[in-house]
Amino acid sequence: MNLFISAGEPSGDLHGSNLAKALLAHNPAIELFGFGGSKMQEANCKLIYPLADFAVMGLYQSLKAYPQFKKILQLAIDHFVRCKPDVLVLIDYPGFHWHLAAAAKKLGIPVIYFVPPQIWAWASWRVKKMRRLTDLVLCNFPFEETWFKQNNVPAKLIGHPFYDQILNQKLDEEFIAGEKSKPGLIIGLLPGSRNQEVAMNFETLFKAATLLNKQHPETRFLVAAFSEAHKTTILEKIKNTNLPIEVHTRKTPEIMNMAYACASVSGSVSLELLGAQTPSVIIFQTSPLMSIAARILKNTPYITLVNLLAKKELFPERFGYYCSSKWVSDQLSEWVKFPEKRNSLSQELGALKASIISAGASEKGAIEIINFIENKKAQTASAA
């Protein structure tokens, strides 16, 4: 078997690596190629291009990157012609992945979406593309499977691969003990994994932290930076502050689990915050154009996955061009002033976690993909 897995951002690289491990555990002879990042490479997927390191978001940045995306797409086409994968497996990142799927279909290569984009939430007309360009969608949520099937897209529920990460996490207990030994109430700041997310959102989080600390001097802040480059950027932004704040890389799970509360950029990280049962404020600040477009295209009452799963706003959220740092500070302050409100929410998160989080998405996904390939080969053999 020969598969091509494509992930265009850091979270996709993580999911792609776990899928690669599961596939190879079932069949060590499987050959894996793809687009992704260091985690996929470590999981024995031969990278054609490090697409996860080239993550862009927004219309302007996507247009600016178009020439490079065109070159990357040609790398994939050349590989498809040379090696003819049994299947192309896509992980989120719909803009570029629609083009990649179309190229694969032209060459007779089936397409499976492992972590589908949330087209049920944004611009749902894209389901026509999904129907035309994919052979199977492996769904993360029960309502997602129902929605795709209602729209005549072949779909199967496997759960969310982030659940595997949540349930199998091994925390750095030494780091946690060290931080807990310091005085102060820990508030986590999670500015996102993409460069543009950090650029658009960190200042709001930092200002909110400053306001909160003026109101509650017992608070101190831990920033979970995704990379050393992000850490350098953030340290430059806060170099003249007297705020009790530290910046750490590779400690996101630890910070989420030890924090009294968090302020975070929206994304699948909200599922990790659910796993930690940590009350959190969610923001997603964008350009004016992106904000207007998103409000027009949005089909759901919430942007945060946890709120969608709960069918109510457990995590206070704001989305748009301007997310008020005072609003973020006020939400956090409410939990600091009234611990019973914070603890009640944590218990509610625990109940939601118990009802939806189960392990095995990567394993189930691997089995579905292998079965799909074997069935295709059997059909081809019987037709010959």
N, C-alpha and C positions, 0 to 999 in steps of 0.2 A: 504494500500500500504506500501511496505517495500523496501527502496532503500539503496544502499551502494555507497557513494561518496568517491573518492580517489584523494587527492591532495598531491604532493610530495615536494612542495616548497612554500615559503611565498606568492607569487602572486597567486598561485593556491588556497591557503587557503582563500585568500580574495574573489576570484571568487566563491569558494565552499560555502562560508558563504552567499554571495548574492543569489546564486541559492537556498540554503536551505531556506532562508527567503521567496523567491518567491514561492517555492513549498508549504511551510506551509501556506502561505497566501491563496493559492488556495484550500488546503485541510489540515486543522489542525490535521487530524487524521493520516497523513502520518508518518511512522516511519523512521528516518534517522540514519544510522550508517556510519562509514567510517574511513579513514585515512586522517589526515589533521593537523590543528593547532588550536591555541586558538580562532581565529575568527570563525571557523566552530563550535567549541564547544559552543561558546557564541550564535550561531544561532540555538542551539538545535539539533545539530548533535552529536550523542554519539560516541566518538572517541574510536576505537579499539586500535589505536597506533598513536602517534604524528609524522607522517611521514614528515610533513612540517618542523619539527625541525631537520630532519636527511638528509636534502638536500645535495647531493654530485654531482659533475660534473667531467667529464674527465674519461678516461679509467682506469688509475691507481687507482684513488680514488674509482671508482665503483668496481673494482676487490678486493680492500682492504676491502670494505664494504660487499662483497658477502655473508659471513656467516650470517651477521645481516639481509640482505635482504631476505635470505632464511627463517629465523625465522619469519620475518614480513609477508612473503607470506603465511606461514603455519597458522598464526593467521587469515588471511583472509579466507583461505580454511576452517578452522574449523568453522568460522562464517557462511560461505556459506552453509555448510552442516547442521548446526544447524538451521539457519533462512531462507535459500533459498530466497534471495532478488528477487523482481520482475525485477530489472535491476541493473546493475553495471554502474555507471557514472564515467568516467575518465576525469581528467583535466591535460593536457600536460604530462610531465615527462615520455617519451616513453620507456626508457630502462626497468625500473621496471614494468611499466604498460602493456607492451606486455605480460609479464609472468602472471600478475594478470588477464588480459583478457583471456588468454589461460586457466587458472584454472577455471574461471567462465564459459566459453563455454563448458568445459568438464562436468560441472555439470548442463548444460542446462539453464544457466542464460544469458539473452541478455546483450549486451554491447553497451553503447552509449558514444561517445566522445563529451564532452561539449566544451572544448578548445583544439582542436587537435594540435599535434606537427607540426612544420613547415616542413613536409617531402617533400613538393613541393620545398623547398629551399635547404635542406640538404639530401643527400642519398635517392633519390626519389624511389629507388627500394623497400623501406619499405612500399610502398603503397600496396604491395602484402599481408603484414601482416595486414594492416588496413582492406583490403577487406575480409580477412579470419577471423579476430578476432572481428570485430565490426558489429553491425546491423544498426547503424545510426551515421553519423558524423554531428554535429551542427557547422557550419562554421562561422568564424569571418569576412571574407572578400569575396566580390563578386568573385574575381578571384580564391579564394580557393575553393568555391563551384563548379565553372566550372571545375577546375582541378580534383577534386575528382570524379565528375560525368563522366568526360572523361575517368577516370580510373576505371569506373564501381563500384564505392563505393557509397552507398546511402548517400546523403548529402542534408542538408537544411541550408540556410543562416539565421542567427539570429543576426549578428553583433557581435562586440567585447564587452565582459562584462566590460572592462576597460572604455568604453565610458560612462557607467552608473556612474562609479566612478568619471569620469571627470566632467560630467554635474551636479552631485548631491553633489559635494564637498562643505563642509563648512569650510572655512579657519579661522585660528586663527588670527583675525584682530588685536588683542592687540600685539601679537608677531610681526606681520608685521610692525605695526606702530612703535614699539620699535626699530626694526632693521633699518627701514628707517630714523629714527631720528638720527642715527649715521652717521658720515661722511664716504665717500668712495663709490666707484662703486662696487656693489655686484656681485660677480661671484660665482655660485653654483657649488659644487663638489659632484657628486653622484657616490659613489664607489661600488654600487651593494648591493644585499640583501643576497647573499650567502657568507659564510666564505672564500671560495676559490676565489671568485671574488674580495673581499677586499684584500686578500693576494697578488693576482696577479696584481692588477690594482691601488691600492691607491698610491703607491710610484710614479708611472708615473704621476698621477694627481697632487700630492703634488709638484713634481719637476717642472711640467708645471706651477703651481701657483707661485712658487718661481721665475721662469724665467719671468713670466708675470709681477709680482710685481716690479721686477728690472727695467723693461722697462716702466711700468706704475704704479708709486708709489701710485696713487689714488685708485687702486683696493684693495678690501678686499674680504675674502673668507668665505663662509658658507658651511660646510660639512653636508650632509644629511646622518646620520648613521642610518641603519635599526634597530639596537637593541642596548641596553646598552652594551652588550659584544663587538659589533663592535666599539662603542664609546670609550670604554676602550682601545681597540687595537690601534685605530687611535690616541688617545691622547698620548699614549706611543711613537708612531712613530714621533710625532711632538713636543715632550716636550722641545726640545732644540732650537726651531725655534723662530725667531723674526718676522716671517710673521704674518700679521694681519688676523688671522684665528680662527673661532669658529666651534665647533662640536655640532650638535643638533640631538636628536632622535625625532621621531614622528612629524617632521616638514618638511617632503619632499615636500608636495604640496605647502606649504608656501614659501619655498626656491625657488622652480621652478617658482612660480608666481611673486616673487619680484626681482629675479635675472635679471641683464642686459643680461647675457649669462650663459651657463652651460657647464661643461665638465662631461660626464657621461659614465658609463659602459653600453654596449649594452644590450637591453632587451625590454620588453613591456613598460618599463618606458619611452621609446621614444614617446609612444602614449600620455602619460601625459604631456611630454614636448611640444608635438604638441598642446594639449589642452590649455596649458599656453601660446602658441605662443612665446616660448623662444628659440632663436637661440642657438644651442648646438653643441658641438663637441663630437663624439661618438668613444669610443675605446673598444676593447675586447682583452685583453692580455691573452694568454694561454701557456701551456707547449709546447716545441718544437714538441713532438709527436702529440699532439692534433692539433697544427697549420698545420702540414703537412697533417694529415688525413682530416681536415676540408676543406683545399684548394682543395684536390682531390674530395671530396664529394659534394662541394658547386655547386648549380645549378643556382644561381641567381646573378645578377650583384652587389647586395648590401646585407649587413647583417642587416641593420637598417629598421624596419618596415615602418617608415615614408618615407624613400627613395624609398622603394618598392611601397608604395601607390602613391607617387608622380611620380614614374617612372623616377626620376632623383635624384641627390645628393643634397638635401636641407641641411641635416646635414652632414658636413664633417666626414668621418669615416675611421678608421684603424682597421684591425684585424690581429692577429698573435702573434708570440712569442715575437717580439719586437715592441712596439708602442712608437715612439719617443716623449718624453716629450717636446722637442723643437718644434716638429710639432704641438702638441696640443696648446702650447703657441702661436705659430705663427698664428694659426687659430683664437684664441681668440683676439690676438693683432690687427688683421685686423678689427675686429668689434669695438674695443675700439678706434682705430685711425680714423676709418671712420664710424661714427654713422649712416650715411645714408645707408650704406650696411647692417648694423644690422637691421635697421628699415624696409628696403625693404624686407629682409628675413622674418621678423616677420609678415609683411602683406601677404606674400606668404603663410606662415604657416596658417594664418587666413583664407585664401581662401580655402586651402586644408581641414582645420578643418570643415568649413561650408559645404563642399561638401560630407564629409564622416561620420562625427560623429553624431550619433543619439542614443537616449536612448532606453532601453527596451530589451537588450540581455538576461539578467537573466530571465525576465518575459517571453519572447518568448521561451527561453530554457526550463523553467518549464512547459509551456503549451505543447511543443513538447514531453517532457518526459512523462507527464501524459497521453497525447493522445496515445503515443506509448504503454504504459502499458495497457490502457483500450482496445485498439485494439487487443493486444495480448490475453487478457483475453476473449474478445468476440470471437476471432478465436478458442480458446481452447474450449470454451463452445459450439460453433456450431459444432465443430468436434466430441464432446463427444456423 
